Amino acid sequence: MNSDITVPALAAAREAAAAATEVIRHYWRRGVEVELKADATPVTVADREAERAIRQILQAALPQAAIHGEEFGLEGERGGLLWLVDPLDGTKSFVRRTPFFSTQIALMDGDELVLGVSSAPIYGETMWASVGGGAWLDGERVQVADTALMGEASISSGNIKTLTMDGRWDAFGALIRDSNRIRGYGDFCHYHLLARGSLDLVIESDVNILDIAALAVIVREAGGVFTELDGAPVTLETRSVLAGTPSIHRQALQRLRLGNGQVR
């Protein structure tokens, strides 16, 4: 992607995330009514107003790009530049007054994720990255750990319901037994920890692209590897994640493939 677009696009994404933060903090302080969407997931006025604020800024900065948002769907045509927006990823946490929610904004150019911003306003962190530009946490460049041995690895899992239904579940159990420690930070949090070297592997089997697009760019630019559980590249249809340091990702992928009956 042309740097003449990347630089202002990243600036716009950071500005849009900051605008969403103002909306979210306002409703965090005062509380909100909760509605259920058709898929039985919660939504609030904070989700909708935050997405409106994001769209206004992104459309002004890059009018040629389409936008796909969690609350208002697709505006424009896929295939060129496409913003991917989840204004409040972790609404269930938001309404239960826990700080593990975030704003996720990413940009795709064709099939390639080229930049991402992950803002966690109550948790107190903002990370961003662009292809070739490194990964940053509140203005400080970050890097994944150099962990190479599974016995030294820290693993975190998020949504893993689907993972329990096939042969990879036993392989996941073996990873836990052989690792140094297991946690379940979930949502944006374990990807932030991975990107800044505080964690070595993240496993999830039930996500959508709006949840993880920005985080994929951040982890990769921090030197990590970010794929689906079977090693496939991240696409608009992605539903699972295996992300880690290069060595730990490689070992975990091999184990999960064998557990699922795949050859090495």
C-alpha positions in Angstrom: 0.0 0.0 0.0 1.3 3.5 -0.9 2.8 5.3 2.1 1.0 8.4 0.9 -2.2 6.7 2.0 -0.9 4.6 4.9 0.3 7.5 7.0 -2.9 9.6 6.9 -5.0 6.5 7.1 -3.2 5.4 10.3 -3.6 8.9 11.7 -7.3 8.8 10.9 -7.7 5.4 12.5 -6.1 6.7 15.7 -8.3 9.8 15.7 -11.4 7.7 15.2 -10.4 5.4 18.0 -9.9 8.5 20.3 -13.4 9.8 19.3 -14.9 6.4 20.1 -13.1 6.5 23.5 -14.9 9.7 24.4 -18.3 8.1 23.6 -17.5 5.0 25.5 -16.2 6.7 28.6 -19.3 8.9 28.7 -21.6 5.9 28.8 -19.3 3.9 31.1 -19.7 6.6 33.7 -23.5 6.9 33.4 -24.5 3.3 32.5 -26.7 2.1 29.6 -29.7 0.1 28.7 -28.9 -3.2 27.0 -30.7 -4.6 23.9 -30.3 -7.9 22.2 -29.6 -8.2 18.5 -31.0 -10.9 16.3 -28.1 -13.2 17.1 -28.8 -12.7 20.9 -25.7 -10.7 21.5 -25.9 -7.5 23.4 -25.7 -4.0 22.0 -26.0 -0.6 23.6 -26.2 3.1 22.6 -22.4 3.3 23.3 -21.7 0.7 20.5 -23.8 2.6 18.0 -22.7 6.1 18.8 -19.1 5.1 18.9 -19.4 3.5 15.4 -21.0 6.7 14.1 -18.2 8.8 15.4 -15.6 6.4 13.8 -17.3 6.3 10.4 -17.5 10.1 10.2 -13.8 10.4 10.7 -12.8 7.5 8.5 -15.0 8.6 5.6 -13.7 12.1 5.7 -10.1 10.9 5.7 -10.4 8.2 3.0 -13.6 8.6 1.1 -12.6 6.0 -1.5 -12.6 3.2 1.1 -15.6 1.0 2.0 -16.4 0.5 5.7 -17.6 -2.7 7.3 -18.8 -2.0 10.9 -20.2 -4.3 13.6 -23.3 -2.2 14.1 -24.2 -0.7 10.7 -22.7 -3.3 8.3 -21.1 -2.7 4.9 -21.1 0.7 3.2 -19.3 0.7 -0.2 -17.8 -2.1 -2.2 -15.4 -4.8 -1.1 -12.3 -5.5 -3.1 -10.3 -2.3 -2.7 -9.7 -0.4 0.4 -11.9 -1.6 3.3 -12.1 -0.4 6.8 -13.0 -3.1 9.4 -14.6 -1.6 12.6 -15.8 -3.0 15.9 -16.6 0.1 17.9 -17.0 -1.8 21.2 -15.5 -5.3 21.1 -16.5 -6.9 24.3 -20.0 -5.4 24.9 -20.7 -8.2 27.4 -17.8 -7.0 29.5 -18.8 -3.3 29.1 -22.3 -3.9 30.4 -21.0 -6.0 33.3 -18.6 -3.2 34.3 -15.4 -5.0 33.6 -12.7 -3.2 31.6 -11.9 -5.9 29.1 -13.4 -4.2 26.0 -11.9 -2.2 23.2 -12.3 -0.4 19.9 -10.9 -2.2 16.9 -10.1 -0.5 13.6 -8.2 -2.1 10.7 -7.7 -1.3 7.1 -7.5 -3.9 4.3 -6.0 -3.2 0.8 -7.4 -6.0 -1.3 -6.7 -9.2 0.7 -4.0 -7.6 2.8 -4.4 -6.2 6.3 -2.2 -3.1 6.3 -2.9 -1.2 9.5 -4.7 -1.6 12.8 -5.5 0.3 16.0 -6.6 -1.4 19.2 -7.8 1.0 21.9 -8.8 -0.2 25.4 -10.0 3.1 27.0 -10.8 1.9 30.5 -8.0 -0.7 30.7 -5.7 2.2 29.7 -3.9 1.0 26.6 -3.8 1.9 22.9 -1.7 -0.1 20.4 -1.3 0.5 16.7 0.7 -0.8 13.7 1.1 -0.5 10.0 2.9 -2.9 7.6 6.6 -2.1 7.7 6.1 0.5 10.4 6.4 -1.6 13.6 4.0 -2.1 16.5 3.5 0.6 19.1 2.0 0.8 22.6 1.2 4.3 23.7 4.1 5.6 21.6 6.7 3.0 22.6 7.7 0.4 20.1 7.0 -3.2 21.2 8.3 -6.6 20.2 7.2 -10.2 21.0 9.4 -12.3 23.3 12.1 -14.6 22.0 10.6 -17.6 23.8 11.6 -20.8 21.9 10.8 -23.7 24.3 7.2 -24.8 25.1 8.3 -25.5 28.6 9.0 -21.8 29.0 5.9 -20.6 27.2 2.9 -18.7 28.6 -0.4 -19.5 26.8 -3.7 -17.7 26.9 -7.0 -18.9 25.5 -10.1 -16.9 24.6 -13.3 -18.3 23.1 -12.6 -22.0 22.6 -16.1 -23.7 22.5 -15.6 -25.1 19.0 -12.1 -26.3 19.8 -13.7 -28.7 22.3 -15.5 -30.6 19.6 -12.6 -32.2 17.6 -9.3 -33.9 18.0 -7.4 -30.7 18.6 -8.9 -30.5 22.1 -6.5 -33.2 23.3 -3.7 -31.5 21.5 -4.6 -28.3 23.3 -4.5 -30.2 26.6 -1.1 -31.4 25.9 0.1 -27.9 25.1 -1.2 -26.8 28.5 0.6 -29.7 30.3 3.9 -28.9 28.5 3.8 -25.2 28.9 5.0 -23.0 31.7 1.6 -21.4 32.5 -1.9 -21.1 31.2 -4.2 -18.1 31.5 -7.4 -16.9 29.9 -7.0 -13.1 29.4 -9.3 -13.0 26.3 -10.4 -10.2 24.0 -7.8 -7.6 23.1 -5.8 -8.2 26.3 -3.9 -11.3 25.4 -2.9 -10.0 22.0 -1.6 -6.8 23.6 0.4 -9.0 26.0 1.7 -11.1 23.2 2.8 -8.1 21.1 4.7 -6.6 24.0 6.5 -9.8 25.0 4.5 -10.7 28.1 2.8 -13.8 26.6 3.9 -16.4 24.0 0.8 -18.0 22.5 -2.9 -17.1 22.0 -5.5 -19.7 21.0 -9.1 -19.0 20.0 -11.7 -20.9 18.0 -14.7 -18.6 17.9 -14.0 -15.1 16.6 -14.9 -13.0 13.6 -12.6 -10.8 11.5 -13.8 -7.5 13.2 -12.6 -8.8 16.5 -9.0 -9.6 15.4 -8.1 -7.7 12.2 -6.3 -4.8 13.9 -4.7 -7.2 16.4 -3.3 -9.4 13.6 -1.4 -6.4 12.1 -0.1 -5.4 15.6 1.1 -8.9 16.5 2.8 -9.4 13.1 4.5 -6.0 13.2 5.8 -6.9 16.7 7.5 -9.9 15.2 4.9 -12.5 15.9 3.0 -15.0 13.7 -0.8 -14.7 13.4 -2.8 -17.3 11.5 -6.0 -19.4 11.8 -5.7 -22.5 14.0 -4.8 -24.7 11.0 -2.2 -22.2 9.8 -4.3 -20.6 7.1 -3.9 -16.9 6.6 -6.3 -14.4 8.1 -9.2 -13.5 5.7 -12.6 -11.9 6.0 -14.0 -15.3 6.8 -11.6 -16.1 9.6 -13.1 -17.8 12.7 -10.1 -19.0 14.7 -6.7 -17.7 15.8 -3.3 -19.2 16.5 -0.9 -16.3 17.4 2.5 -16.5 19.0 6.2 -16.0 18.9 7.6 -17.7 15.8 9.0 -20.7 17.5 6.1 -21.4 19.8 3.6 -20.8 17.0 5.4 -23.3 14.8 5.4 -26.0 17.6 1.7 -25.4 18.5 0.6 -25.5 14.9 2.3 -28.9 14.4 0.7 -30.3 17.5 -2.8 -29.1 16.5 -2.4 -30.4 13.0 -1.4 -33.8 14.3 -4.3 -33.7 16.8 -6.7 -33.1 14.0 -5.4 -36.0 12.0 -3.4 -33.9 9.6 0.1 -34.8 8.3 3.1 -32.9 9.5 
